[in-house]
């Protein structure tokens, strides 16, 4: 009985894969895309606005750039995408070794995601093809405190970094063109979530020899953000 079930499973799987191959018509279409991004970032209470301790999150606007390397079939595309963006925050509150550090600074985020994108049958004005995409993500969220306001001696040469895991989901449009050599443009809006797995404090006073001062497990930091990407196919 188990053998029959296994055989049926493999037959159905084969038929599904064969149908997928026929419908997508495998095409050799390697591509590299790049563009700019605009983000609205929401952070949890690991960062507390000093002027209002009752708020449970901080908000910030950040800008940066996005890149991806992908392989496209007719309706599907698999890619590795990355986002880098930068922003500022005021009156941050960190708890480091039971000591509270309050200050003003900036942050940068680097994320990397394997993404599966599906180009739907829908288009806008026969010019823009609607697509959806999703995938897991790994990210590094680094804070630099430029000045403190509570008497702390935390050096502005130190960096507070959170290594995170999460995911992303996006919807957008890409220009319909006959060949990628005409450099189609794209626009998409996405939502991403990240939660920390590890916290590191490093000494970056010598950029040629960055030293890790402390490192440990951390799952008390999380963030989510809305991101608007717009760019072009380069190759």
N, C-alpha and C positions, 0 to 999 in steps of 0.2 A: 504493500500500500504506500509506504514512504517512497519507494522507488518510482511509482507512478506519479506521485505528487511532484517529486523532483524533476521528472521528465517533462511534465506539463509546465512547470515553472521555467525550465530552460527553453522550451518551445515558445512560450509567450514572450520571454525576454528576447529571443532571437527575432521574432516577428516585430517586436517594438523597435529594436535597433535597426532592422531593415527598413521599416517605415520611416524612422528618423532620417536615415541616410538618403532615402528617395526624396523626402520632403525638403530637406535642407540643401541637397545638391552640393556636396563637398567642394569647396573652392580654396585655392591657395591664396590667402589674403592676410598676410602679416602686416601689422600697422603699428605706428607709434603716434600717440596723440599728446597734446600739451595745451595748457590754458591757465586761466586765472580762477581763483575762488574767493568768495565772500561768505563769511561765517557768522552765525549768532550762537555763542557758546554759553552754556549753562553749567555751573559748577556746584557741587554740593557743599555742605557746611565745613568741610576741611578748610575752606577759604571763606571767612566770614567778613562781610562789610562792617568795618569798625563803627560806622555811624548808626547802624541798626542791627543789633545783635539778634533781633527776633526773626530776621529773614533767614530762610533755610537754603538759599542759594545765592550765587553771584552771577551776574550776566556781563558779557563782554562781546564786542564786535572785533573780528579778526580778518585779516586778508592774507593771501598767499598764492601759491601756484600748485597746479596738479599735473601729473604725467601718467601715462599708461602705456603698456606694451601688450598687444593683444593679437589674437588669431581669430579671424571672422569667417563664418560660413554664411549661408544665405540668410538664415533667420537667427542664428546664435553667434555669440562672440564670447570667448574666454580671455580674460585679461588680468594682468597684475597692475593695479593702480596705486598711486601714492599721492598723498596730500601733505603739503607743508604750509602752515600758516602761523601768523604772529599776532599778538594782541597785548594790551595793557590792562592792569587792574590796580585799583587803589585800596589802601587799608586792608591788606590781606592779613589773615590770622592763621599761623601755622603752629602746631604743637610738636616740638622736636625735643625728644629726651625729657619729657615732662615740663619743658620750658616753652612759654608762648612767645612767638616772634610775630610782631605786627609791623607791617611796612608797606611800601609802595614798590611796584616792580612790573615786569613784563614776563610773558611766557611765549613758548613756541611749542608747536605740536607737529610731530611727524607720524603719519599712519601709512600702513601698507596692507592692501587687501587683495586676495584673489577673488575676482568678480565674474559671475556668469550673467551675461546680458542677453535679453530676448527682444528682438525687433518684431513688434506686433504688425498685424496686417493693416493697421490704421495709419492714416497720414493726415496732415493738415495742409489744405490747399494744394495737394499733390506735390508738395515741395519738401515737407518735413515728415520723416518717419518717426512714429512714436515708439519708444522703447522703455523697458523696465529692467532693473538689475539689482542684484543683492549678493552679499558674501560676508564672511567673517573678516575680522581686522585685528591687527596688532598695532599698538601705538606707543609713543613715548611723549609724555607731557612734562616739559621742563620749565621751572620757575626760577627767575632771577630777581632777588630782592635788592633794589638799588638804594633804598634808604629805610631805616626803621624809625618807629615813633614811640616805642615803649621802653627805651633805654637798652634794648638788646644790642649785643655786639656781633650779631650775625654778619659775616663778611659778605660784601657784594661780589666777591670772587667765588663764592660757593654757589652751587646749583642744586636745586631740589628736583629730582626726577622721579616720575611715576611710570613704571612699565605697565601697560594696560592690555586687556583683551576686550573685544566687543564685536560689533557687527554694523553693517550699513545696508540701506535700501534706498533706491533712487528711481526717479522717473524723469524722462526727458525726451528731446527730439534731436534728430540728426538730419542734416541736409541730404536730400536725395540727389545723387549725381551718378553719372555712368561709370566713372572710374575714381579710385581714391587719389590718383595723381592730380585731380582738380581740387584737392584739399577741402573736403566737406567740413563745415562747422557744426558744432553741437552745443546744446544748452541742456542742463539738467539740475534738478533740485533733489537733495537727499537728506536723509536723517541718519545720524550715527550715534552709537552709544559706546561708552568705554568704562571699564571698571579696573581699578589697580590690582596688580598681583605682586608688585615689588616696589619698594621705595629705596632710592639711593641718594646720598649726599656726596657731592664730589667737589674737589678743589680745582678750579679752572684758572688759577692765577698764572699758570704757565700753559698756554694752549698747546704746546708741543708735548707736554707731559701731564695730562689730566689724571688726577689721583682720586680714587674712590675712598672716601673717609668712613662712610657707614653704609650698610646695606642690610635690608631685612624684608620679611614678608609684610605686605600691606594690602588690605582689601577695603579700606575705609574711604578711599577716594573714588568718586565716579563723576562723569561728565557726559552730557549729551549735547549735540549741536545740529543746527540746520545749516546746510551748505549749498550754495549756488555756484555751479561750475559753468564756465563757458570757454570754449577752445576750438582747436582745429586739428585735423589730421595732418601730420607733418610728412610722414612717409607711408 
